[in-house]
Amino acid sequence: MCPQDSETVFIKDSEWKAIDGELCRVISFDPRASVQGGKVVAIGKTLPYASLTFECKKLPGIVRGLVTHKTDFSHLWAAFRERAISENEEVIVVWTAKRYRYKFLGTFSLAFPKLLVMICPKGAFELMTNPNWKPELTGEARAKAILPIAEWKLEIMR
């Protein structure tokens, strides 16, 4: 957290852990690197690949998170730059160090990507995080309204 302003900033995994497993709606993706010929091209070895601005029901206000893992960055790049987001869609991310298929991988989680990236129909975030929102939408219609249109994650993640 930066004391000079009211915005919460996540840089290290220890800070991101505050929202481990929580759904977050992305407001903006600000890449500092790019993907060229299928490879991530960074502007420096110690700089983050990108920053994300997002909201999360668990935290008040807007949050900025720095993306420091190459695979997390390439998944976000694929969603925002290669596929692109229409005005009827929203991007939802989940940062997690707990959703690996094999429990022992949690020990080595620093080496693995942490973001699950999903493109969902607009309004899915509210439907997923607020069970009282649009109560008239039930059953299969509600399920379809939150089902990801596209998603990016490691094969070893649940």
GIHUBEL-V763880 format. One record per backbone hydrogen bond with DSSP energy under -0.5 kcal/mol. NH is the residue of the N-H (numbers start at 1). CO is the residue of the C=O. E is the energy in kcal/mol with one decimal. If there is no record, write none. Layout:
nh->NH co->CO e->E
nh->NH co->CO e->E
This chain:
nh->2 co->7 e->-0.9
nh->3 co->1 e->-0.6
nh->5 co->2 e->-1.0
nh->8 co->62 e->-1.3
nh->10 co->64 e->-3.0
nh->11 co->9 e->-0.6
nh->15 co->12 e->-1.2
nh->16 co->12 e->-2.1
nh->17 co->13 e->-2.1
nh->18 co->15 e->-1.5
nh->19 co->16 e->-2.5
nh->20 co->17 e->-1.5
nh->21 co->95 e->-2.9
nh->22 co->19 e->-2.6
nh->24 co->93 e->-2.1
nh->25 co->55 e->-2.0
nh->26 co->24 e->-0.6
nh->26 co->91 e->-2.9
nh->27 co->53 e->-3.6
nh->28 co->53 e->-1.9
nh->30 co->51 e->-3.0
nh->31 co->29 e->-0.6
nh->32 co->49 e->-3.4
nh->33 co->49 e->-1.5
nh->34 co->41 e->-1.9
nh->36 co->34 e->-0.5
nh->36 co->39 e->-2.8
nh->39 co->36 e->-1.6
nh->41 co->34 e->-3.4
nh->42 co->40 e->-0.6
nh->49 co->67 e->-2.4
nh->50 co->67 e->-1.1
nh->51 co->30 e->-1.6
nh->52 co->65 e->-2.8
nh->53 co->28 e->-2.6
nh->54 co->52 e->-0.5
nh->54 co->63 e->-2.9
nh->55 co->25 e->-2.2
nh->56 co->61 e->-0.5
nh->57 co->23 e->-0.6
nh->59 co->56 e->-1.6
nh->63 co->54 e->-3.0
nh->64 co->8 e->-3.0
nh->65 co->52 e->-2.7
nh->66 co->10 e->-2.9
nh->67 co->50 e->-3.1
nh->68 co->66 e->-0.7
nh->73 co->69 e->-2.4
nh->74 co->70 e->-2.5
nh->75 co->71 e->-2.2
nh->76 co->72 e->-2.1
nh->77 co->73 e->-2.9
nh->78 co->74 e->-2.2
nh->79 co->75 e->-1.9
nh->80 co->76 e->-3.0
nh->81 co->77 e->-2.7
nh->82 co->77 e->-1.8
nh->83 co->78 e->-2.6
nh->84 co->79 e->-1.3
nh->89 co->86 e->-1.6
nh->90 co->120 e->-2.5
nh->92 co->90 e->-0.5
nh->92 co->118 e->-2.8
nh->93 co->24 e->-2.8
nh->94 co->116 e->-1.8
nh->95 co->22 e->-0.6
nh->96 co->94 e->-0.5
nh->96 co->114 e->-2.3
nh->101 co->156 e->-3.6
nh->103 co->101 e->-0.6
nh->105 co->102 e->-1.8
nh->106 co->103 e->-1.7
nh->107 co->104 e->-1.1
nh->108 co->105 e->-1.1
nh->109 co->106 e->-1.3
nh->111 co->108 e->-1.9
nh->112 co->109 e->-1.3
nh->116 co->94 e->-2.3
nh->117 co->115 e->-0.5
nh->117 co->152 e->-2.5
nh->118 co->92 e->-2.6
nh->119 co->150 e->-2.9
nh->120 co->90 e->-3.0
nh->120 co->118 e->-0.6
nh->122 co->88 e->-2.7
nh->124 co->121 e->-2.1
nh->127 co->123 e->-2.0
nh->128 co->124 e->-2.7
nh->129 co->125 e->-1.9
nh->130 co->126 e->-1.9
nh->133 co->130 e->-2.0
nh->135 co->132 e->-0.6
nh->137 co->134 e->-1.8
nh->138 co->136 e->-0.9
nh->141 co->138 e->-1.0
nh->142 co->138 e->-1.0
nh->143 co->139 e->-2.2
nh->144 co->140 e->-2.7
nh->145 co->141 e->-1.5
nh->146 co->142 e->-0.8
nh->146 co->143 e->-0.9
nh->147 co->143 e->-1.2
nh->149 co->119 e->-3.4
nh->150 co->119 e->-1.4
nh->152 co->117 e->-2.8
nh->157 co->154 e->-1.7
nh->158 co->99 e->-3.1
